[in-house]
Each structure stands twice: as C-alpha cells, then as structure tokens.
C-alpha cells in the first residue's frame, strides 16, 4: 500500500467515501456497520478497491472522517477533533493515571483524571464508538472477500493471494480493536462478519470469551501474515500479531482470572529473537517527524502513521504535540505554529526520574581507588575536601561516576594543591583553570595523564523529557497549564531540526509507536518475575540495554538484585510514558483504583484511592438504550 510506504495522500475514492457511520443513541449495534451506496459489484469491480478498502481500515486509527481535517466525521455526538481513535485511546490510557492531566474544560474531560466518569460521559462513549467503527469496517471487508465472493468476481492469481493477506491484516485490525474493547469495557457486544447485517440486538460476550476469540484470531492468521518487518511500515505482520498475543497473555489474569505468563514469554521471545527488530541509538528519534526513516522504524513493531499533508486532523500526534506545548515553551522548537496549553504531567512521573544510580557499585566496578580525586564547588565537600576519590582504569588513566552540583571542579592528587590539573575544552593543564559544571546531575568523569585529556559526560536519563521552566511541580489548579511539569516528548522536526511536511506547522508527521521492541524487553523481565520462564541474566540484560541508551553509559545499569516488580512498573513509566500503556499497566500491577494515589485522582488535590469497579469503563448509556439485552458493568 503506497500510503504506508511514503505517506502519500490516502485516496478517498468511491470505495472509501461510502463507509460513513452516524451514531445516535437510538441505534442498535449493527446499525454501526458501514453503509454502502454502491453495490458490491460496482465497488469491487476495480482490482485496486481491495487495497483502497484496507487503506481506509488502517486510516481509521489516524483520521477522524471522510475529509480532512473536519466536515464529514466517522462518528457523531462529539467534536470531530476529539473523536480521533488515537486521541481517545491516549486519553483513556493516560489521563486516567499519574502520567497526564489536562487543563481544558471541555465537557466531562476532567472526569477521566478525577476517576469519576459515568456511563453518560461523552469521551467514554466516543472511544467505544471508535472501536465499533473499526470493527464494522473490518467486518464488512471480510464479508465482501469470502472465497465464494472472490470466485464470483473471478479474482484469482496474484490478486487472490494479495486479498488473502489483506484478510489476515483485517482480522488483526479487528483483533486490535476488540483487545481495546476487552481492556476498556470488559463485557461488550460482539459482532463478526458472519452476522447478518440488519436490525437485531447483538449478544454481549463475556470478557473471558472475548479473550479466547482474540487469541484464536491471532493464532489463525499468524501463518498468512507477512513475516516480521517484511510488510510496508504501518501494516500488520507476524511481529505485530506476536506482540498483540504477548500483550493479551501478559494481561490474561486481569481479563480471565488465570495467568498465562508462559505463553506471554513464548511470544515475547518470538518478537525479540525472530522479529529482526533493533533499538534505535537515540531515544528522542522515536518521537520525531522522521521516525519512519531515522532508525526508529527498526524498533517499531506496529505504528499508526501520520503525515502533515495527508492525514489532516486534530487527533493523533498532532494532538500530542500541540496540546503539550504552552507556558514558556517555544512552539518553533517543536515544529508547530503554536501550543494549545493542554496536557502535562503530575509530580508522580517527575519522581520516577529522581532515582539515583548505585554510584558506589559503579565506581567499584571501574577499578581500585587512587590518590587522584575531584575537588571544587561542584563536589560533595566543596573546595576544602576531602576529595572524591577517582578509580584506576589503566596506566595513568582514571575515572569516576560523580553526583555533582552546578559549579566548578579540578583534579587533585592526594588532596595536595601542589599537584592539580584544570583546563578547558577537554585539555588538561597542570594548575590550569577551573572546569565548569553547567548543571547538577550524575557525570562520568575521566582523566588521562598520558594524553592530558579529560571528559565530563552528563550521565542522566535522556528519557527525562520534562519541561519545568515556568512550571510548578505541584498542581494547585488543574485548569492552569503551568501547574505541573510539561512534557517535551513529541517533536514535529527531523533529526536535523527541520519542520515536518506541513509548512504551516499545523499538522504533524510523527508516527505513533503503538508497539515497539523496548516494550518487549520490559515485558520479558515482568513475565520472568511472574513465573513465565526465561532467566534473570537475560531480563537484566534487556533492561540495561534500555538504560544504557537512556544514560549514554552504564551509569544507570541495574543488577539482578534491583529486578523487582515495583522496579519494572516504574521503569515502564520511564520508558513508555505518554505512549498509551499506563492505565493497563497500573491495573495489571494492582495500582490503578483501590491502590495508587496521585494529584487530583478522585477529584481532590492530594489524590485518593477510587472504587475497584473503575478498573473497567461502563458500557455507554446510549448503547444500553439502543440494545436492551446489554447488561451494565458492575458499579455503574
């Protein structure tokens, strides 16, 4: 599909324009099936129509309607800009947690972070409707591409083979949306391509049964999907199916009451060992406008594609970039024409980045202590000493991991000013100038007396993309953007700082990384700790690969003694914050409702625990009215 190779404009041809959904509170579930004005014979007489239809299935995650950026929405009952799939998915996964809060006062949006939503919440309904829009269009594609119908149209040869792959991809996309339904709403209406389109009330499926359906679908299509990383970027392949199976199994205890950690480990290992994925060298590249080609694409397992010219809309990464910018942040640095001053984070995420590495262990591993040391206003003891002892790393070479303050340092032998070195630009000079330390943090400091060179390398966590200038740590007013630190994660610029394709800076090019290899590494460690198999050395190694990328060195590395479930939960937040994982993670770890407190949870400044029934969302009131056979989730 060309659109997923180079982000050229998604074709809204007659095949695509026909799939319009209009939701009202009196419609039954099957009325949410796409409606075609042309007959199937007219639509599928063009061989390209199959590919165009599948393009619209994928685009259902990225766009909000039949034209961009607004005017012909896929769903009604909510502002079209709000209705985008990824925007709603992100809000339900992040705004309900410690990772995000919003300053706007649109409708009942604050009920999400406050955890006081009701079945009539328009955002809870919009996510639900989005899921069933996707289920509807995939069901229709599968109905129109059965073997019988393909035979009747004379579809054979290469096209027949392509359609079979498309069918597998459609089933993956339906499984993905049904997974979101399973995770968000639990017991939901269930419709497949085998159901007759018409006015009947679809039965409600239990959470364990929906789990089994998704599992069976993914296992069934595995052999037909293209190999991992062998399909166009943004399209489903075996790697995407493995990752979704791993996610399903890792959360099985929540969904069904029984853990499936061994099966989770099986598919995590497939992703890691058979997928051909690799970590990009720089964490920031994952969230730039060129993340489809700057190396980040090698880490991506499944991505939702966005383009500032082709996928016009106010959801997705356009929302995540604009809404996160405000206060003293410079919109130009983010490749956009202005910030919307909406979303930021709570102090709970900030504290995740306050961790200090075990410097004593790191320095012991460097080598034996020596008489050379660091002295100065940036050191623990100031200019009077005693000095911070450096370690021997070779003949006349020394190093130290040091927690320094903003200030100055020099190298001194045996705490004697008769033998000291300073300098600048990495060059050492006996008795030379004080060396500036521009900001506080963990540094890796080296001194080489063979070449008279030194290095002073900041060794903090590069994933710490918090913006604090002009922002307060505490949130006294949730409707004030500058209350709470801002997040500078998504940037509509490429690696060279050039703005994305939209010259106006309104719409962005950043693809949304729904699944990536780093997540699989973290999942391995969790599944290991929960008895799913694997080994401690591999788990620690995978975690340290992420931390070495983040710290630029081994200063953040952990040992097997650090590998606990609490650590994994915190590390998932540090690595994956604002990527749509947090709510599901907190529920799996038992920290979402009756446990876990963060600012404004429960609607009070200091936060409080909430009711256990909020671990799933309610079935929207509109659907309960439309389908009297549905039973509301407990507590609502």
N, C-alpha and C positions, 0 to 999 in steps of 0.2 A: 504494500500500500504506500503509494508515494507520499501521502501526507505524513506518514510516520517515519519516513526516511529523512526528509529535509524540511518538514513543517510548511510545505506549500499549502495553499488555501484549501480547506475542506470543502468539497463540492456539495452544495445543497441542491442537487438536481431533483428531478421529479420523484426519484426513488426516496430521497431524503425528506423533501418538503411534505410528503404525505403523512409522516409519522408525527402527528400533533396530538398531545394529550391535554385534556381540560378536566381539572379536578373540581368537583363540588361536593359538598357534604352529603348529598343525596345519592351519589353514585355508588354502585356496587364495585367490588374489586375488579371484576372482569371488564367493567367499563373503562378501566385504566389501560386496556390493551390499545396499542397503536391502531389508528383508524386510517384505512387507505381509501382514497377516492378513485384510484385506478384499479383495474382488475389485476390479479396476479399475472395473467398472461401478458398484459401490457407492461407491467413493471419489470418482469424478469425476462422479457424478450431480448433485452440487451445483456450480453455476457458480462459487461462491466458492472451491472447492477448489483451483483453479489458482493463485489468488493466495496462498492459505494455504500451498500447497506451496512456492512461491517464497519466501515469508517464512521458511520453515524453511531453505531453501538459504542465504539471507543470514545467518540466525541461526547457521548452522554456524560462522561465524567468531567469533561473540560468546559463545555459550553452550556449556556442556560436556556437556549431556544433555537429557533429556526433561522434567525438572523443575528448579526452582532452589532452592537453589544446588547441591545434590548429591542423589544417590539413584538416578538412572537414567542412568548415563553412556552417551555415544555409543560410547566405546571403553573397553576394559578393559586390565588389565596395568599400570596406573599410577594413582596417586591422581587422582580426578576433578578436583580443583582444579588439578593440574599439567597436565591434558590439554587445556586450552583452546587453540584454534588460535592466537590472537594471542599468548598467553603462550608457547607453544612456538616460534612464529615469531620472537618477540622474543629469546628465549634463544639460538636458533641464530644469529641475526644479530648479537647484541650481546655475549653472554657469552663468545664465542669471540674477542673483539677487545680492543683497548685501551680501549674505552669503558665496559666494565662488568665487575664481578666480584661474586661472591655470597658471603655469609658463612655460609650454611646448609650442612648436611652431609647433605642428602637424597640417598641412593643415590649415583649416579655424577655428580651435577650438576657437581662441580668438574672433571671430566674435560673439560668443554666449554672453560672458560677455559684449563685447562692444555694443551689440544690433545693429549690422549692417549686420546681416545674409541676404542671398539672397536665391532664390529658388534653386540655384545650390550648396548650402552648403552641403558637404558630410555627416555631422553629422545630419542635419535636415532630410536628406534622410534616413540615417541609422535607426533613430527612427521610421520613417514612415514604412520602410520595415520590421522592427521588429514587429510592430503592426500587419501588414498584414500576416506575417508568422504565428503569433499566431491565427489570425482569420482563416487562411487557414487550419491549422491542427485541430482546433475545428470544423470547418465546415465539414471536411472530417469524423471525428469521428461521428458526428451527422448524416451524410448521411448513414454511414455504420451500424447504430444501430437503425434504424427505427423499428417500430413494425413489419412491413412486412418482413424486412430482418432478424430480430430475429426469427420470426415464420419459415422462410425458413430454418434457420440453426438449428431449434429445440431447441432454447435457452429458457429455462423455469425455474421454481423453484427459488432457491436461486440466481443462476447466473443472471436470468432475473431481479430480484429485485436489484441486485448489479449494473447491467448495467443501470437501470433507475436512480439510484443515480449518477452514472458516467455521464450520460447525463446531469443531473442538474448541476453537477460540471463543465462540459464542457461549458454549457451555461453561467455559472458565469464567467469562464475564458475569454470567448469571450466578455461578457459584460464589464469586466475589461479593456480589450484592446480597445474596442470601446469607453469606457469612456476616455481613454488616447487619442484616436484619436479625440474625441469630444473636449477635453480640449486643445489639442495642435493645431489641424489643422482645427477645425470647420466643414466645409462642405466637406465631404470626399466620396470616392467611397464606395458603400455599397453592400456587398455580404453575403448571408446566405447559409445554407445547401440546400435550395430549388432552388438555381440557378444551372443551368446545367453547368457542367464543360466543358469548351471549349473556343474557341476564340470569345468572344464578349466583348463589352465595358460595364462594369457595370455602372449603373447610379450613379450620385452624389446625396447624400442625404443632405438635409438642416440640420443645427445644431439643430433646434427645433424638427425635425422629428427623428433625431438620438437620441436625449434626450428621446423622447417618446418610441423608440424601447428599449433602455437600461432599462428604467423604467419598461416596460411591461415584459421584460425577467426576471428581478429580482423578480417582483411580482409573476410571473408564477411559478418560481422554488422554492419559499420560502417553500412551503409545502412538497417538495420532498427532499430537502437537509437535512442532519443530523442536529440534534439540536446543538446549540452553545456549543463549546468545547467537542462535542461528536465524532468528526471525528479525524483522525490522524493529528498531527501537520503539518501545511503546506498545508492542503487540505481545500477546501471551505466548509463552513457550514452555518447555518442560520445567525449566528453572522456576518460572512463576508458579506452576502447579505444585512443585515440590515445596516451595516456600509457603504457599497457602495451606497445604496439608500440614506442614510443620507448625504453622500458627494455630490451625484447628486443633491438632493434637496437644499442643502446649497448654491450650485453654480448656481441654476436654473436661477437666474436673469441675470447672465452673459451669460448663454447658450441660453436662450429663451426670455429674456426681461421681464419676470414675476417672482417675488419672490415666493418661495414655503417653507417658513420658518416653517410654522405649520407642514407640512409633514416631514420636516427635524427633528423637535423636536420629532415627533412621533417615528421615527426610532432611534434617539439618545437615547430616553428613553428605547426602547427595548434593545439596546446594554447595557445600564447601569443597567437596572433593571432586565432583563431576561437572560442576557448572561452568568452570573456566573463568570465574569472577576474580577480581583483584582489587585491593584497596587503592583509591586514588591517593597521591602523595600529600595533598594539602586538603584538609577538611573543608575549608571555605569553598573550594571548587565545586563541591556538591550542590551548592545553592546559588550559583552564578548563572547568568544568562546563557552561557555556552556550556552548560553542564551536560549537553548531549554530545560533546566532542572534545572537551578539555581533559579527558581521562576519567571523569566521574562516571561516564557511561559504562566503564568496565566494572564498577562496583554496583551498578544498578541492576536489580533483578526484575522489577516491574515499575514502570514510571508512567505518570499521566503527563502527556505532552502539552505544552503551552507555547504560543507564539504571539508576539505583539502586533502582528498584522493579520494572522489567520484566525486565531481563537479569541475573538474580541468578547469581552465580558468582564464583570466586576466581581468574579469569584476566583477560585484557584489561587495561583501565586501572585496574580495582580492584587488580590485582597491581602495576602500575607505580606506583600512588600509595602504597599501604600499604607495600610492600616497600622503598621508597626512603626511608622515614622511620624514624629511630631516633636514638640518642645524645641530643644536646641539642636536637633539632628538636622544635618544638611541633606535635603532630598536629592540634590545632584549627585552626591556620593553613592546613592542607591540607584541611580539611573532612572529616576522618576521625576515627574514635573511637580510633585508636591506630596506631602504626607497627609494622611487622614486622621492622625492623632487618635487612634482607637485602642489597639491591643498592646498590652505589656505584660509583665510577669509579677509574681509575688516574691517575697523575701525567701520563701522556701526553696525556690530554684537557685536564688543567689547563694544561699548557704551550701548548696551542693558543690559549688566551686570554691568554697573556703577551705576545703580539705588541704592538709599539708602532707607531703610525702614523708616517708621514714628516712630522713636525711642521714641518721646515724648508720643505718644498714647500707644505704647507697655509698656513703663515704668509706665504710669498712671494705666494701667490695672493690673500691678503687685501688687500695694498696695500704701500705703501712704509713702511720703518722710520721711527720717530719718536723724539723725546726722552722721550716718556712710557714708563714701564716699571712692572713689578711688582717689589716688594721684600718680603721678610719671611721668616719661618722656614719657610714652606711652599715657598719658591722654591729654585732650584738653589744659589744663593750666599748664602742667609740674609739677615739684616738689613744686612750690611755691603756687599752688592752685589758686582760690578756688577749693575744691574737687568736683568730680562728685557724686551727692547725690544718695545713694542706696535706695531701696524700701523695706519696711517691707513685708515679705511673711509669717510670722508666729512668734512665740515666739523665739527671738534671731536668726532668720534667715532672710537673706537679699539677694537681687538680683538686677541686673541692666543689661539692654542692653546698651552696650557702643561701640562707634566708636573709636577704639584705633589705635595707631601707633606702629610700632616696637619699643620696648624699655622695660621699667620695671614699675611695679606698686606695691603699698602697700595699705592696708586697714587702714583708719584713722578715729578716732572719733572726730567730732566737730572741724576738722582742727587743732587738737592739737597733737603734736608729743609725748605727754605724754601717749597716748593710741593708739597704732598702732599694726598691725599684718602683718607679712610676712610669708614666708615659702617656701616649695618645695614639689613636688610630691603630691599635694593636701592636705597637712597637714599644719595647721595654727600654728604659734608660736608667742607669744607676743614679739614685737620688732624683729621679725625674718628677714630673708634675703629677698631682693627684689625679686619679682616674675617676671620672664621673659615673655615678649610677643614677640613671634618669628616673626610675620608678621602683617602688617596692615589689618584691617577689622572690621566687626561687631562681637562682642563677647557677649555671655551670661555669666555673672559673678555672682557667688553665694558665700555667706559666711555663715557658720553655726557655731555659737558660742556654741551650745550645744555639738557638737562633735569635734569642732576645725578642720573643714574641709572646703576646698574651691574648686570651679571648675572654669575653664576658658575655655569655649567651643566656638570654632570658629563657627559663625553662618552665614557664607556667602553662596552663591548659589552654590551647588555642581554641577550644570549643567554647570558651567563656566569651560569648558574643553579647555580653550585657553592656548597655549604654547607661551610664549613671550621671553624666554631666547635666545638671539642671533637673535631675530626677531625684525623688526621695526614696529611701528604702522602704519606709513604712507607707501604707496606703490608708490615709485617713478619709479621703474622699474617693470612692471608686469611680466617680464620674469625671475625675480630673486626670488627664493623661499623664501629667508629671508626677503623680503619686504612684510610685512603683517604678522599678527599673524598666527601661525599654530594651527591645531585642533587635540586634542588627544582623540577623542570620541570612535573610533572603535579600540579594542584591541584583538588580537588573543591569549588571555590567559584566563584561567578559574578563578574562584574566589580565587583560591589558588596560582595564578601566573604561572600555568603550561601551556606551549605552546599547541596549538591545535594539531590535528591528524597528520598533515604533519610534520614529524621530521625535514625536511629541512627548514621549515618556509617560504615556497614559497606561498602556498595556504592556505586559512583561513577557519575556521569553523563557523564564525559568521553568524547567520541567519539575513536577512534584514527585520526589522519590518515595513511592509507596512502600516498596520493599528494597532493601539493599544488603550487601554482604555483611556490613558491620553488625546489623541486627542478628544475622545468623550466628555470628561469633558469640554474641551475648546470649542468644538462645541456647547455644551449646553448653555454656557454663551453667545456665539455670537448669537445663534438663539433666545435666550431670549431677548437680546438687540435689535434685529431686528423685534420683534413683533411676534415671533413664539410660544409664550406661555411659560410655566414654571414660575419660581418665582426667585426673587433676592436672597433669602436666600440659595436656592439650588445652584444657579450659583456661589455665593461667596464661599460656602462650597466646591464645586468641585475644584475651583481654589486653595483654601487654602490647600486642600489635596495634590495637586501637589507641592505647595510651602513649606509645612511642610516637605515633603520628601526631597525637594531640600535643605532646610536650616537646617534640623535636629531639628527644633524647630518652634515656632510660630513667630519668629522674622521677617519673610518675609510675614506674613499674610496681607491680604487686607480687607477693609470694602466695603460696598455697594457703598460708595462714590468714590472708586477707579475704580469701574467697568465701564469702557468706552470701546468703540470700538478700540480706539487707544491703550489702555492698552492690550486688547485681542490680537491685531495684534502683539504687542511686546512680549507678553507672549507666543504666539505660536512660535515665533522665539527662545525664550529662551528654551522652552521645546522640540521643534521639529527640531531645526536646523540640516541640513545635512541629513534629513530623506526623502527628496523628496516632500516637501509641499510648499516651499516658493513662487515659481512663481505663483501657483494657488491662494495662499493666497493674495499676493500683487495685483493681478488682481481683485479679489473679493472685496478688500478694496479700489480699485482705486488708487493704489500706484506703479504700475509697469512701465508704459511708460510715459505719459504726466505729471505724478506726481512722486515724489520719485527720489532722487539723491544719488549716492554712487560712490566711487572712480572707475574711468575708465568706468563707464557707458557712452555710447555714444562715447567711444574711447578717452576721454580726462581725464587727471589725476584727476581733481577736480570733474568730472562727470557732466552730464547734462540730461535733460529730452529727451525722444525719441518720435517717432511718435506713435500715438494711434493704428495704424494698426498692430503694433508688439505685441499686446495682443494675436494674434494667429500667428502661423508659416505659411509659404507658402506651398502650395502643391508642392512637388519636381518637378523640371523641367523634370526629366526623366519620371515621370508618366504623365505629361501633353503631352509629345511627344507620349507616348505609347497609351494614351486614349484621342483622340481629342474631346470627349464630355465633358471633365472636364473643369471647369472654375476656374481660379486662384483666390485666396482670394484677396480682395481689398488692394491696396497699393503696391503690388508686381508685 
